[in-house]
Amino acid sequence: MLLPTVGCTFPQATYQEDWFYTVHKQDSRINEPRTRLLMNHTYRAPEPFKIKMVEPIRLLPREERERILAEAGLNVFNVPAEAVFIDLLTDSGTGAMSEGQWSSMMQGDESYAGSPSFLRLKQAVEDVTGFPYVLPTHQGRAAENVLHSALIKAGDIIPGNSHFDTTKGHIEFRHAHAIDCTVNECFDPTLDAPFKGNVDLAKLEKVVDEHGVEKIPFVLITITNNSGGGQPVSLGNIKEVHAFCEARGLKLFIDAARFAENAWFIKKREPGQENRTIREIVAETFSYADGATMSAKKDAIVNMGGLLMLRDEATYQACSTFNILFEGYLTYGGLSGRDMEALATGLYEGTEEDYLTARIGQVKMLGDALHDAGIPTLRPPGGHAIYLDAKRFLPDMDQELFPAQALTCELYLEGGVRGVEIGTVLADRDPDTGKNRPPKLELVRLTIPRRVYTDNHLMYVYDTILKLWERRDQVRGLKFTYEPPLLRHFSARYEWL
Ligand code: F0G
């Protein structure tokens, strides 16, 4: 095992406030990067769980990683998971289920119609979100497919904040348009602001005035805004968007993949919300919406599953037909009975404050440590991920040479860490001009799975990034050796320049 060695005993820790405690410097001789992390950082409260089952991981020797990445065409999507040491590709479906979830799976009832597992899921959805109607789907994009099939037609406009790629894909597939109305703060990676995911009401109003309400089947708020850095949307902003939509007779939907993390940020950052429970904030959040799609693979901590949740019967009926067509019958959709059981339990567990504090605190710990070490990251840390700012990491590299993709490769070579490019490759070519469309933010996302890695794993990630930072002038750009016509991110192949 090629783990870096540290010649120190673990420093003493003392509690400081409700969820952080400070680690004091014990030994002034220590100056390894990873011990710098230990010494300089406030530490989080312990996780409200212990580990019952473990899965071995292994760091392959550097030469093997080089061979594997070359065979993968310098695309980490093509790297076998067993050749990855710390996998930060996504937080989607990669969480560790609890004993409660595993044991509820044993009660899964696989009846085609009217399964009690569906009724338990429906009850959990109602308890947590307040929505009376629910259609289970196999994942988040399937819920989008069903909803969009019922509501969107060619030429329509769907304004929102940083639509996720699959959402945008489903909109554009129907020859409709997603218009981004996120606040400008979102596009400044150095700005530390509490709600960089908010919708800019002036931008939204302009879009509605320009296109007219009849072209807008719904407005969409994504919580948290994954594409914009996992940044939250404030309850005040959701309320304002709701009031605007109501005044104009528009429907409001929520993409709720990370709804619980969003509620935690509201509790911690929004004045007047600090004494409420996460469940109260979640319930109020959803009360402003006509419906929501949810990838349950994130905050509901299941490995597979999605939900389409609705408030009115007419929309439910319109969507039901498409659910039966694309997913499955109404009381199971895209899921087996046992999947629905795990999801029902996950909705309750994922909205527990202590769990969220530990989870978001762990992400923040990595983000703050990198920031303090001078590594350019998007600020502040998101709820589910830290994003390296490739434009500032490699300031001399043209975006056409895919700096974020180059860093993603180097991170794997340096320490077997797998992140994901969120930059020029992901943005695809402009369908009209055929040119690359380099986005404002060129990022490497380090996505932290839920309840999977320890702080020590993340210290190793930190250390790997610091080593890469120290030799950043050696990082070369990339060019395609194979570029598929669409969604090139997943299957493109490259060579070093
Ligand atoms: N909406 C958001 C905000 C997402 O982040 C995702 C998935 C989806 C919808 C689609 O859900 O994957 O269950 O079909 N995000 C994953 C990620 C893939 O890595 O960020 P899905």
Residues whose N, C-alpha, C, O or C-beta is under 5 A from the ligand:
A	BS01	F0G	L89 T90 D91 S92 Q139 G140 R141 A142 F164 T166 T224 N226 D255 A257 S295 K297 G305
